[in-house]
Amino acid sequence: MLDNYQDVLTLDEVCQILRINRKTLRYLINSGQLPYRKIGRIYRISRDAVSQYIDASLVNS
């Protein structure tokens, strides 16, 4: 599913993958549900972290 994406994703790419808006993504980041790295003022999220979040969401639903 995520094979078409780079190893490190932008916030817009993560929103597109998860089909959520930026406000919801900020909530996931701030609540610790989705780990990230901040480089200067730019947030980056690993493809593996998104994949793990999706897997965890499927198990909990």
PyMOL commands that set and color helices and strands:
alter all, ss='L'
color gray80, all
select helices_A, chain A and resi 11-18+22-30+47-60
alter helices_A, ss='H'
color red, helices_A
select strands_A, chain A and resi 8-9+37-39+42-46
alter strands_A, ss='S'
color yellow, strands_A
deselect
rebuild
show_as cartoon
